[in-house]
């Protein structure tokens, strides 16, 4: 259906399921989750909401963020309850949820001060410091197998190597760059497999982790910071979250030593396992290569989105990208 009819349908569902009448709603063109649509809705009084319509992932993010807000953890925005008191509704086989729209000012837009970095660290420290949620047994748990992304990369290798003569320019560019990076991608797979085998036999102090706390999921409102998008919440070692600060994963926004120092001033002391950090870097690199590559190969997506995906793919392999960081010979963080 068209964007207009989709908007009208969402407005009806939001009114019926949540009792909120939106006078305007528009799609938000951010995020890498192709299984989810995010819209910004506005009420007549000016209140704004993020409306998410998703067919992927789990409900862990909604459950955990609601639990953290209930216990007074600042910097987390919880979902709006439905008329029936639930955290989401089901519509046309997909999940519909609302959260208040807290800010338009993203951390990636610049403006992160020392205070913001310290607040970011303090916020991220509160998540594992909080007692396990009642639903913790239902949350995804780290098992150090990474088979999802390893399998995806192996399939994509076959797709890309056979697409070098594609009629589609973006597919040809992807195929060329994939083939040029074959050795590096193979090294990421081998290193992840090797580290994963070792880590599976070692004890880990698992905690609740956000799972994806990069600066793209951090909002600023004055002196406050807000961590959003809890869809990847997982029970895992702390390194699962600290990965995003120790070096960073976004090639266009590496985290400097000074910014790390500010962050840990708020987070507190952390005994970082270099092998776990190296493992998570490898797995994240595989994920960040597979996601854009799959999108480029899917011709039903608009060319502009596929071109952005190609830029993201190149960024992962750039000198500041997560692949380069993951394959660095040093493991001192």
Secondary structure by P-SEA (a helix, b strand, c coil): ccaaaaaaaaaaaaaaaccccccbbbbbcccccccbbbbbbbccccccccccccccccaaaaaaaaaaaaaccccbbbbbbccccccccccccccccccccccccccccccccaaaaaaaaaaaaaaaaccccccccccccccccaaaaaaaaaaaaaaaaaacccccaaaaaaaaaaaaaaaaaaaaaaaaaaaaaaaaaccccccccccccccccbbbcccbbbbcccccccccccccccccccccccccccccaaaaaaaaaaaccccccaaaaaaaaaaaaaaaaaaaaaaaacccccaaaaaaaaaaaaaaaccccaaaaaacccccc
